[in-house]
Every structure is written in C-alpha cells, then in structure tokens.
Amino acid sequence: MSVKEDIHSQILGGLANAIFPIKTPEELLAAFPAGADTKCKSGDCEVTAGQY
C-alpha cells in the first residue's frame, strides 16, 4: 500500500463516526477523534488533521 493510500485509509477510519453533511472546515476537524491533533502515520510520514 502506498503512503497516500495508507493515509487515506486512516482518514476514512477517523471519520467513520462523523455525522454528515459536514459543512465547514472547522466541523471537519471537530469530527476527527482528537480534533485537529489527530495523527495519521505511514512509514516516516506523519501528519495531523489540522496541519493542512
């Protein structure tokens, strides 16, 4: 699995319990388990939901 696919899978998992529709970026970040601090990691690549 590529880094992109791995991170994508983690994002989908993190949003599994989200209530849609999500209308704003702030609502999207709040939907993650640890909010903007939710981390996704693949190999040496690590990003947080609020990083971008």
Secondary structure as UniProt FT lines:
FT   HELIX           3..14
FT   TURN            15..17
FT   HELIX           25..31
FT   TURN            33..34
FT   HELIX           35..37
FT   STRAND          39..42
FT   TURN            43..44
FT   STRAND          45..48
FT   HELIX           49..51
//
